[in-house]
Amino acid sequence: MNLNKCPKCDTAVAKVNAEPVEIVFSRTDRYRGFSYACPNCYSVLSIEMNPLTLKDDILTEIQELRQVTQEVDPETVVENPQE
């Protein structure tokens, strides 16, 4: 097994502590993600977007934008663009 070392405490890391986090890009753009920390010193090693929830987050944003567009001008929205 390839063991990496924590850049802070220099301990070999074979597993990490993962915790859910909220990633904020602006006041309105928020996504769910994971924080990965060293199990020895708890220093954050990495943060990434949660690929399992990213699709749901994007779909929710599209639906909200679509609703706003329909409220402004219902004739500009295509109901089934693939048909």
Number of C-alpha atoms within 10 A of each C-alpha: 4 6 10 12 12 19 12 13 12 12 15 15 15 12 12 16 15 16 11 14 16 13 17 12 9 7 6 7 10 12 18 17 20 18 19 19 20 24 17 15 12 14 15 17 14 12 16 14 16 17 11 10 13 14 11 12 14 12 12 12 13 12 11 12 12 16 13 12 14 14 11 11 9 13 10 9 14 10 10 6 6 5 4
